Amino acid sequence: MYKKTILTLSLSIAMLFSLAQEVRQMSLQEATDYALEHNQNIINAQLDIEVAQGVVKENIATGLPQINANLDLAYNFSLPVSFLPSEFIPGAPPGEQVAVAFGTKYSGNASVGATQMLFDGVFFVGLEAAKTYQELSTKNHIKSKIDVAEAVSKAYYAVLVNRLTLELVEKNYGRLDTLLSETKEMYINGFAEKIDVSRVQVQYNNIKINQENSKRMLAIAESILKFQLGMPIDEELELTDELTLDMFDDAVDDSFGYEQRVEYSILQTQEKLAVLDIKRTKVEYLPKVDLYATLGAIAGTGAGANLFNVGNEWFDFGLAGVRMNIPVFDGLRKQRVLQQKKAKLEQVHNNFDLLENSINLEIKQTQVTYENSVKFMNVQLENMELSKEVYEITKEKYQAGVGSNLEVINADADYKEAQTNFFVSLYNALIAKVDYHKSIGKLL
């Protein structure tokens, strides 16, 4: 029994450990989808939509019946006085004013009042504006998604490039380790000099440092990607996409329309809000009409306990009516406000031209940058392949005794520099691709 318990516990621990070590695998599309659910900026943008929905409901609520109840119980410890002509008071001298206290020691007032808006132009325009504001928050949510997709794409590519860089650095490490062993063996056998060994040793030491730096850069890139995803930093992540030259085969898209950019759509909504703001000020000139009704009871007594004798001490009252508030003159305030809002609408119209020119410039710049980056990357790829060929030939000549160790070292340095140039150009081409797709509104 004891052995069975130990075995069960061991299996449970092993299962928990295997689950804890589970590695999440993601393509770029899967990473983007994950970020659109877990990135904090997206979550906050979604909350903005909920706030906007609440604003719409709040505006609707102001047009529904408003009911209020009131209860007032008072102890009048010092009754107010009124002055009456002495002729109204029996026995008082004529021609004088007599101070008389009116009221009861205890009084009560209980009422229920209701109002229903019949017409208020500001309400109806405000309701339309609230719905437009909800539309704006939805478009801002889309913009947040695009920004997150851009950040995730760049971070994803950064990890892929850094991993590929580390792989080549480790291959260089193995290559130099072999070269160092061979050079030492040649030195022992008298076919190389001490300085030859030292030269290779320097390159070997440098590649070890580069290897450690590459590992740290990869760790940083992975942490940045997880941050953009909204994923815990300590969670294991494996990227399934691979870097290939086919990724740059997409042609330039000439079917662009300004409506494809969410910024343009946001500006259109801002224009609608500015128009509604002007309309709201104009309807302030119209009267407001409300229906109202009040039902209640009042009481007055000399004993406080009688206030709770509802049947005998309280007297009902009620009223109902229609109230109209007609604006006549406000010192030209609304006119001045209207002038300001018309100027703001004109600014929005000017922003359309500014945004269109800005988008045109951005597309042109990102397109040229993308095309040039791809061309430069292909050149660097060719240079890397040529430098690799030069290194291998130089090494063979050195091993055959017809070349110098210095030539091998120089060829190795050229090869590593060509690798660095290629990876930098590869990353730049990937970033340029993301920027171009964003500029034409096709990143998400």
ABEGO torsion letter per residue (X at the ends): XAAAAAAAAAAAAAAAAAAAABBBBBBAAAAAAAAAAABAAAAAAAAAAAAAAAAAAAAAAAABBBBBBBBBBBBBABBBBBBBBAAABBGBBBGBBBBBBBEBABBBBBBBBBBBBABBAAAAAAAAAAAAAAAAAAAAAAAAAAAAAAAAAAAAAAAAAAAAAAAAAAAAAAAAAAAAAAAAAAAAAGABBAAAAAAAAAAAAAAAAAAAAAAAAAAAAAAAAAAAAGBBAABBBBBABBBBAAAAABBBBAABBAAABAAAAAAAAAAAAAAAAAAAAAAAABBBBBBBBBBBBBBBBABAAAAABAAAABBBBBBBBBBBBBBABAGGAAAAAAAAAAAAAAAAAAAAAAAAAAAAAAAAAAAAAAAAAAAAAAAAAAAAAAAAAAAAAAAAAAAAGABBAAAAAAAAAAAAAAAAAAAAAAAAAAAAAAAAAAAAGAAX
